[in-house]
Amino acid sequence: PVPVNMTISSDQVLVSAKLFLDGPYDNGSQTMTDQLRAGGLISPSEPYTALGYTFVGGGGGTIQPAVLSTTGNNAIVDWVVVELRDKNNSALVLEGREALVQRDGDVVALDGTSPVSFALPADNYFVAVSHRNHLGCMRSSAIALSASTTVVDFTLPATSTFGTNARRTVNTRSTLWTGNALFDGVVKYAGSGNDRDRILSSVGGAVPTATLPGYHAEDVNLDGVVKYAGSGNDRDRVLQTIGGAVPTATRVQQLP
């Protein structure tokens, strides 16, 4: 037999990101609600591939039911995506991983507790985070990552992010802007391809007070029900994100 030399890469960097989604964020407790989990609505499989997101090195992940049984501040709120981007070209995604975000903002691996692992060597990387109906964001500078867990906290206003007004500031915390029901990187209340119409059409289009329960992108406050009118409706959250005063205003995701 001919001997074959095989090299198994042990490259690994660990990231403990932290973020708040504005839709389910509660300013009083500085945590998010977990109504999707409590209602048994969170998809057991990552939802991003079906939405058209192309993973580099990740994708296709599933979670065990036990992961969704945790309650309290470590309860799972929803799926998110964490990306590591090239230190010399922040538009180049080197690896993207599906992950889970807890009520207290901790972003964890699919076991519900561990930091997110990337099969990349220790180096400097731009760290970006995304969500299926919130606008993603990225650190404004590359950060050194290694096999020792590094915390990247997007809930702190002091964490500098790429672009302009990439996050919403809520008193002493920052959140990711909600309202991107179309997952197209732009929150729009009026005009072609707006998110408000998407919410209306999802509840049937004819009766604005109709509702649609379930796990849907149009449920931008993540309470498990798509609502166009009435208390706790999703339409108002779209209007709030664009500024509230000028319906034709838009908010664009700040990612290169």
C-alpha positions as a Markdown table, in Angstrom:
| # | Residue | x | y | z |
|---|---|---|---|---|
| 1 | Pro | 0.0 | 0.0 | 0.0 |
| 2 | Val | 1.1 | 3.5 | -0.7 |
| 3 | Pro | 1.2 | 5.7 | 2.4 |
| 4 | Val | -0.9 | 8.9 | 2.2 |
| 5 | Asn | -0.1 | 11.9 | 4.3 |
| 6 | Met | -3.1 | 13.7 | 5.6 |
| 7 | Thr | -3.2 | 17.0 | 7.4 |
| 8 | Ile | -6.2 | 17.6 | 9.6 |
| 9 | Ser | -6.6 | 21.3 | 10.3 |
| 10 | Ser | -7.2 | 22.2 | 13.9 |
| 11 | Asp | -7.8 | 25.9 | 13.2 |
| 12 | Gln | -10.5 | 27.3 | 15.4 |
| 13 | Val | -11.6 | 30.7 | 16.6 |
| 14 | Leu | -14.3 | 31.2 | 19.2 |
| 15 | Val | -16.7 | 34.1 | 19.3 |
| 16 | Ser | -19.1 | 35.1 | 22.0 |
| 17 | Ala | -21.2 | 37.8 | 20.3 |
| 18 | Lys | -23.9 | 39.7 | 22.1 |
| 19 | Leu | -26.9 | 41.5 | 20.5 |
| 20 | Phe | -30.4 | 42.7 | 21.1 |
| 21 | Leu | -33.2 | 42.5 | 18.5 |
| 22 | Asp | -35.3 | 45.6 | 18.8 |
| 23 | Gly | -38.6 | 43.8 | 18.0 |
| 24 | Pro | -38.7 | 41.7 | 21.2 |
| 25 | Tyr | -36.5 | 44.0 | 23.3 |
| 26 | Asp | -37.9 | 45.1 | 26.7 |
| 27 | Asn | -36.1 | 48.3 | 27.9 |
| 28 | Gly | -37.2 | 47.8 | 31.5 |
| 29 | Ser | -35.5 | 44.5 | 32.0 |
| 30 | Gln | -32.9 | 45.0 | 29.3 |
| 31 | Thr | -33.7 | 41.6 | 27.9 |
| 32 | Met | -35.8 | 40.3 | 25.0 |
| 33 | Thr | -39.0 | 38.4 | 25.2 |
| 34 | Asp | -39.1 | 34.7 | 24.1 |
| 35 | Gln | -42.6 | 34.4 | 22.9 |
| 36 | Leu | -41.6 | 32.4 | 19.8 |
| 37 | Arg | -39.9 | 29.8 | 22.0 |
| 38 | Ala | -42.7 | 29.8 | 24.6 |
| 39 | Gly | -45.3 | 29.2 | 21.9 |
| 40 | Gly | -43.3 | 26.4 | 20.4 |
| 41 | Leu | -42.9 | 28.3 | 17.1 |
| 42 | Ile | -39.1 | 28.4 | 16.6 |
| 43 | Ser | -38.0 | 26.4 | 13.6 |
| 44 | Pro | -35.9 | 23.4 | 14.5 |
| 45 | Ser | -33.8 | 24.1 | 11.4 |
| 46 | Glu | -32.0 | 27.3 | 10.5 |
| 47 | Pro | -34.3 | 29.5 | 8.4 |
| 48 | Tyr | -31.7 | 31.5 | 6.5 |
| 49 | Thr | -31.0 | 29.2 | 3.6 |
| 50 | Ala | -34.7 | 29.1 | 2.7 |
| 51 | Leu | -34.6 | 32.9 | 2.7 |
| 52 | Gly | -31.9 | 33.0 | 0.1 |
| 53 | Tyr | -28.9 | 33.6 | 2.4 |
| 54 | Thr | -25.8 | 31.8 | 1.1 |
| 55 | Phe | -23.7 | 30.4 | 3.9 |
| 56 | Val | -19.9 | 30.2 | 3.6 |
| 57 | Gly | -18.8 | 27.2 | 5.7 |
| 58 | Gly | -22.1 | 26.9 | 7.6 |
| 59 | Gly | -25.8 | 26.3 | 7.1 |
| 60 | Gly | -28.2 | 23.5 | 7.4 |
| 61 | Gly | -28.0 | 23.3 | 11.2 |
| 62 | Thr | -30.7 | 21.9 | 13.4 |
| 63 | Ile | -31.4 | 22.1 | 17.1 |
| 64 | Gln | -32.6 | 19.5 | 19.6 |
| 65 | Pro | -35.9 | 20.1 | 21.4 |
| 66 | Ala | -34.1 | 20.2 | 24.8 |
| 67 | Val | -32.3 | 23.4 | 23.6 |
| 68 | Leu | -35.7 | 25.2 | 23.5 |
| 69 | Ser | -36.7 | 24.0 | 27.0 |
| 70 | Thr | -34.4 | 26.4 | 28.8 |
| 71 | Thr | -36.3 | 29.3 | 30.4 |
| 72 | Gly | -35.2 | 32.6 | 32.0 |
| 73 | Asn | -32.5 | 34.8 | 30.7 |
| 74 | Asn | -30.8 | 32.0 | 28.8 |
| 75 | Ala | -34.0 | 31.1 | 26.9 |
| 76 | Ile | -33.6 | 31.1 | 23.1 |
| 77 | Val | -35.2 | 34.0 | 21.3 |
| 78 | Asp | -34.5 | 33.1 | 17.7 |
| 79 | Trp | -31.9 | 32.1 | 15.1 |
| 80 | Val | -29.2 | 34.6 | 14.0 |
| 81 | Val | -26.2 | 34.5 | 11.7 |
| 82 | Val | -22.6 | 35.4 | 12.8 |
| 83 | Glu | -20.0 | 36.2 | 10.0 |
| 84 | Leu | -16.3 | 36.6 | 10.1 |
| 85 | Arg | -15.0 | 38.8 | 7.3 |
| 86 | Asp | -11.6 | 39.4 | 5.8 |
| 87 | Lys | -9.5 | 41.9 | 7.8 |
| 88 | Asn | -8.4 | 43.5 | 4.5 |
| 89 | Asn | -11.8 | 43.4 | 2.8 |
| 90 | Ser | -14.8 | 43.7 | 5.0 |
| 91 | Ala | -17.2 | 42.8 | 2.2 |
| 92 | Leu | -15.6 | 39.3 | 1.9 |
| 93 | Val | -17.3 | 36.8 | 4.2 |
| 94 | Leu | -14.8 | 34.1 | 5.1 |
| 95 | Glu | -17.2 | 32.0 | 7.1 |
| 96 | Gly | -20.8 | 32.4 | 8.3 |
| 97 | Arg | -22.4 | 30.4 | 11.0 |
| 98 | Glu | -26.0 | 30.0 | 12.1 |
| 99 | Ala | -26.4 | 30.5 | 15.8 |
| 100 | Leu | -29.0 | 31.2 | 18.5 |
| 101 | Val | -29.6 | 34.4 | 20.6 |
| 102 | Gln | -30.7 | 34.2 | 24.2 |
| 103 | Arg | -33.0 | 36.6 | 26.0 |
| 104 | Asp | -30.0 | 38.3 | 27.6 |
| 105 | Gly | -28.4 | 38.9 | 24.2 |
| 106 | Asp | -25.8 | 36.1 | 24.3 |
| 107 | Val | -25.3 | 34.5 | 20.9 |
| 108 | Val | -24.5 | 30.8 | 21.3 |
| 109 | Ala | -23.9 | 27.7 | 19.2 |
| 110 | Leu | -26.6 | 25.2 | 18.4 |
| 111 | Asp | -26.2 | 23.4 | 21.7 |
| 112 | Gly | -27.7 | 26.5 | 23.3 |
| 113 | Thr | -24.7 | 27.3 | 25.5 |
| 114 | Ser | -21.3 | 27.3 | 23.8 |
| 115 | Pro | -19.6 | 30.1 | 22.0 |
| 116 | Val | -19.8 | 30.0 | 18.2 |
| 117 | Ser | -16.9 | 28.2 | 16.5 |
| 118 | Phe | -15.3 | 29.0 | 13.2 |
| 119 | Ala | -12.8 | 26.8 | 11.3 |
| 120 | Leu | -10.4 | 29.6 | 10.7 |
| 121 | Pro | -6.9 | 30.4 | 12.0 |
| 122 | Ala | -6.2 | 32.9 | 14.7 |
| 123 | Asp | -6.1 | 36.3 | 13.1 |
| 124 | Asn | -7.9 | 39.7 | 12.9 |
| 125 | Tyr | -11.5 | 39.6 | 11.5 |
| 126 | Phe | -14.4 | 41.8 | 11.0 |
| 127 | Val | -17.4 | 40.4 | 13.0 |
| 128 | Ala | -20.9 | 40.9 | 11.6 |
| 129 | Val | -24.3 | 39.7 | 12.8 |
| 130 | Ser | -27.6 | 39.3 | 10.9 |
| 131 | His | -31.2 | 38.4 | 11.6 |
| 132 | Arg | -34.1 | 37.3 | 9.4 |
| 133 | Asn | -36.2 | 40.5 | 9.9 |
| 134 | His | -33.8 | 42.9 | 11.6 |
| 135 | Leu | -31.0 | 44.9 | 10.0 |
| 136 | Gly | -27.6 | 43.4 | 10.5 |
| 137 | Cys | -24.5 | 45.3 | 11.6 |
| 138 | Met | -20.7 | 44.9 | 11.8 |
| 139 | Arg | -17.8 | 46.1 | 14.0 |
| 140 | Ser | -16.2 | 49.1 | 12.4 |
| 141 | Ser | -12.7 | 47.6 | 12.8 |
| 142 | Ala | -11.2 | 44.1 | 12.7 |
| 143 | Ile | -10.6 | 42.4 | 16.0 |
| 144 | Ala | -8.1 | 39.7 | 17.0 |
| 145 | Leu | -9.8 | 36.3 | 17.4 |
| 146 | Ser | -8.3 | 33.0 | 18.5 |
| 147 | Ala | -9.1 | 29.6 | 20.1 |
| 148 | Ser | -9.8 | 31.6 | 23.3 |
| 149 | Thr | -13.3 | 33.0 | 23.4 |
| 150 | Thr | -13.5 | 36.7 | 22.4 |
| 151 | Val | -16.6 | 38.7 | 23.4 |
| 152 | Val | -18.0 | 41.1 | 20.8 |
| 153 | Asp | -20.8 | 43.1 | 22.4 |
| 154 | Phe | -23.2 | 44.8 | 19.9 |
| 155 | Thr | -25.5 | 45.8 | 22.8 |
| 156 | Leu | -23.1 | 48.5 | 24.0 |
| 157 | Pro | -23.4 | 51.8 | 22.2 |
| 158 | Ala | -19.6 | 52.2 | 22.8 |
| 159 | Thr | -19.0 | 49.3 | 20.4 |
| 160 | Ser | -18.2 | 51.1 | 17.2 |
| 161 | Thr | -20.1 | 49.8 | 14.1 |
| 162 | Phe | -19.6 | 50.2 | 10.4 |
| 163 | Gly | -21.7 | 52.9 | 8.6 |
| 164 | Thr | -24.1 | 55.4 | 10.1 |
| 165 | Asn | -26.7 | 54.7 | 12.7 |
| 166 | Ala | -26.3 | 51.0 | 12.2 |
| 167 | Arg | -28.2 | 50.3 | 15.4 |
| 168 | Arg | -31.0 | 51.8 | 17.4 |
| 169 | Thr | -30.0 | 53.3 | 20.8 |
| 170 | Val | -32.4 | 52.6 | 23.6 |
| 171 | Asn | -31.1 | 54.4 | 26.7 |
| 172 | Thr | -27.9 | 52.6 | 27.7 |
| 173 | Arg | -28.2 | 49.8 | 25.2 |
| 174 | Ser | -28.1 | 49.3 | 21.4 |
| 175 | Thr | -30.5 | 47.1 | 19.4 |
| 176 | Leu | -30.7 | 45.9 | 15.8 |
| 177 | Trp | -33.3 | 47.8 | 13.8 |
| 178 | Thr | -36.5 | 45.7 | 13.2 |
| 179 | Gly | -39.0 | 45.8 | 10.3 |
| 180 | Asn | -37.0 | 44.1 | 7.5 |
| 181 | Ala | -39.9 | 41.7 | 6.7 |
| 182 | Leu | -38.6 | 41.2 | 3.1 |
| 183 | Phe | -35.0 | 40.3 | 4.3 |
| 184 | Asp | -33.6 | 42.6 | 1.6 |
| 185 | Gly | -31.6 | 44.9 | 3.8 |
| 186 | Val | -33.9 | 47.9 | 3.6 |
| 187 | Val | -36.8 | 48.9 | 5.9 |
| 188 | Lys | -39.5 | 50.7 | 3.9 |
| 189 | Tyr | -43.0 | 51.8 | 4.9 |
| 190 | Ala | -44.1 | 53.1 | 1.5 |
| 191 | Gly | -43.2 | 52.7 | -2.2 |
| 192 | Ser | -42.3 | 49.6 | -4.1 |
| 193 | Gly | -41.1 | 46.6 | -2.2 |
| 194 | Asn | -42.1 | 48.0 | 1.2 |
| 195 | Asp | -42.4 | 46.0 | 4.4 |
| 196 | Arg | -45.7 | 47.4 | 5.4 |
| 197 | Asp | -47.5 | 45.9 | 2.4 |
| 198 | Arg | -45.8 | 42.6 | 3.1 |
| 199 | Ile | -47.3 | 42.6 | 6.6 |
| 200 | Leu | -50.8 | 43.4 | 5.2 |
| 201 | Ser | -50.7 | 40.8 | 2.5 |
| 202 | Ser | -49.6 | 38.1 | 5.0 |
| 203 | Val | -52.7 | 38.6 | 7.1 |
| 204 | Gly | -54.9 | 38.3 | 3.9 |
| 205 | Gly | -54.8 | 41.8 | 2.5 |
| 206 | Ala | -58.5 | 42.5 | 2.8 |
| 207 | Val | -59.2 | 42.8 | 6.6 |
| 208 | Pro | -56.5 | 44.8 | 8.3 |
| 209 | Thr | -57.5 | 43.5 | 11.8 |
| 210 | Ala | -56.9 | 39.9 | 10.7 |
| 211 | Thr | -53.9 | 38.2 | 12.3 |
| 212 | Leu | -51.6 | 35.3 | 11.3 |
| 213 | Pro | -50.0 | 33.2 | 14.1 |
| 214 | Gly | -46.8 | 31.3 | 13.6 |
| 215 | Tyr | -43.1 | 31.7 | 12.7 |
| 216 | His | -43.2 | 34.4 | 10.0 |
| 217 | Ala | -40.7 | 37.0 | 8.8 |
| 218 | Glu | -43.6 | 39.6 | 8.9 |
| 219 | Asp | -43.8 | 39.1 | 12.7 |
| 220 | Val | -41.2 | 41.8 | 13.2 |
| 221 | Asn | -41.7 | 42.1 | 17.0 |
| 222 | Leu | -41.4 | 38.3 | 17.4 |
| 223 | Asp | -44.5 | 37.8 | 19.5 |
| 224 | Gly | -45.7 | 34.9 | 17.4 |
| 225 | Val | -48.5 | 36.8 | 15.6 |
| 226 | Val | -48.4 | 38.9 | 12.5 |
| 227 | Lys | -50.7 | 41.9 | 13.1 |
| 228 | Tyr | -51.3 | 44.9 | 10.8 |
| 229 | Ala | -53.6 | 46.9 | 13.2 |
| 230 | Gly | -54.4 | 47.0 | 16.9 |
| 231 | Ser | -52.1 | 46.9 | 19.9 |
| 232 | Gly | -48.7 | 45.3 | 19.4 |
| 233 | Asn | -49.0 | 45.4 | 15.6 |
| 234 | Asp | -46.0 | 44.9 | 13.4 |
| 235 | Arg | -46.8 | 47.8 | 11.0 |
| 236 | Asp | -46.0 | 50.4 | 13.7 |
| 237 | Arg | -42.6 | 48.9 | 14.2 |
| 238 | Val | -41.7 | 49.4 | 10.6 |
| 239 | Leu | -42.8 | 53.1 | 10.8 |
| 240 | Gln | -40.8 | 53.5 | 14.0 |
| 241 | Thr | -37.6 | 52.2 | 12.4 |
| 242 | Ile | -37.7 | 54.6 | 9.5 |
| 243 | Gly | -38.2 | 57.5 | 11.9 |
| 244 | Gly | -42.0 | 57.8 | 12.3 |
| 245 | Ala | -42.5 | 61.2 | 10.7 |
| 246 | Val | -41.9 | 60.8 | 6.9 |
| 247 | Pro | -43.5 | 57.6 | 5.6 |
| 248 | Thr | -41.3 | 57.6 | 2.5 |
| 249 | Ala | -38.1 | 57.5 | 4.5 |
| 250 | Thr | -36.1 | 54.3 | 4.5 |
| 251 | Arg | -33.5 | 52.7 | 6.7 |
| 252 | Val | -30.7 | 50.8 | 5.0 |
| 253 | Gln | -28.7 | 48.0 | 6.5 |
| 254 | Gln | -25.1 | 49.1 | 7.3 |
| 255 | Leu | -23.1 | 46.3 | 5.9 |
| 256 | Pro | -20.4 | 46.5 | 3.2 |
